[in-house]
């Protein structure tokens, strides 16, 4: 095997291992986002499914790419190039749309929050996450404590030693934290989007490199001298056999 082909095959394998790693990261990101449900946004579920779907597709395609490069088989390499090019195109379109939609994210979150009649009537998982946020960030409700109606949770209570108690707490009739959790949730959702976009653009860059490397390997396979065949024995020594030319 020519050294150029060996290096190209190794490059293909390394790039596809990186793709598999990013596919796993994207898959885990979607699973964690689905379990947390930090914000009841329209399209949140669709985004989770896309993250999981792209993660699984990337893992499967990377396995196909490693197999085709290791075995130097043309069909797996061609299938890999076609499907990876399709995934790259869809990925870039969605990433560009998400990037352009970032300025509208805050308004969309506020609209989603505004459609809630009461936090007490929301999903139990979302209530649990809000309670965790209220205890950690020392806030209460999306706008204020009235979002909970008459069912204000203990996570809104101001402890006696709370710093700035008189300025940050309100008595209704007990002292409750009067700081809003809405801006914190908005920033959380924006940070999640930034992380996801970073993963997508990095993944797209590696996909381009992977497709180029695979096409180079495919080209080297097809440009080898047709009159020479080779194999390796148990001692990893290359044995060459000259094939006789066929009579016309």
C-alpha angles and dihedrals in degrees: 000000000000117000092237090056091047093052092046092050091050091049091052092051094048093048092049092049087055089049090052090052092051089045090056090048091051091047093050091046090057093046093050092045090051093050095047099046090188095173131025093225126160107252094022092115092046090052091051092051091048091051092050092043095050090045093054093043091051092050093050093046092048089054089051090049094050091048094048093046095046094047093034091225116163100212097056089046093052093046089048092051094049097046094040090052089052092049091048092052094049091043094053093047092052093043092052091048091050091048092052091046094057095094089055094050096088092050092048091051092049090050091050090050091047092057090062112098091194137351087227089067096049129101114299092233091053090048090053092051091047090051090052090050092048092053094045100040096032095233135124130218129341093279101003142319092292089076086078092053107202094338101078108170125228090250087074094057118111112228117229092250095047109138113243090013096159093050101038102036133066129201114233083171091303123044110271128178109263098195117110123242092199097089090047092053091046092053090046092054091047091051090050089052092049091051092048092049090049090053092047096050092046090048091049091052092052090046091057091049090047094052091048091050092048092049090050090051091048089051092050091050091054095045097055117118106272092210095063127073125181141188138175126239127211090276090059090245117143116238118198125204122192111221115216117244114254118243114247 
